[in-house]
Amino acid sequence: MEAYAVLETGGKQVLVRAGDTIEIEKISANEGEEVALGTVLAVSDGTTLKVGAPYVEGAKVVLTVVAPVKKGEKVVNFKMKRRKGDRRTVGHRQQYTVATVKEIA
């Protein structure tokens, strides 16, 4: 079994392995820059698993930013109150950062 880690970013948990390309919520980094995330919830070297409470001390995941800003799909929310003539449409496009996992330490 290969090494993997579970990291927390943007309020979500992501399972990553070395070499994976992931989309995470937008972080402030430029293209080609390396970012180290220390919010690792669990890390495995292939044989043993370390689980943090809440984070594993000394563990980090190094990411290389591929695309600093990528827009997700548009989500449309329509609200209406019947018989009142009140209608409202709200749209949202989440911004993501595309990154490649360089190493799990």
Buried (B, 14 or more C-beta within 10 A) or exposed (E): EEBBBBBBBEEEEBEBEBEEEBBBEBBEBEEEEEBEBEBBBBBBEEEEEBEBEEBBEEBBBBBBBBEBEEEEEEEEEEEEEEEEEEEEEEEEEBEBBBBBBBBBE
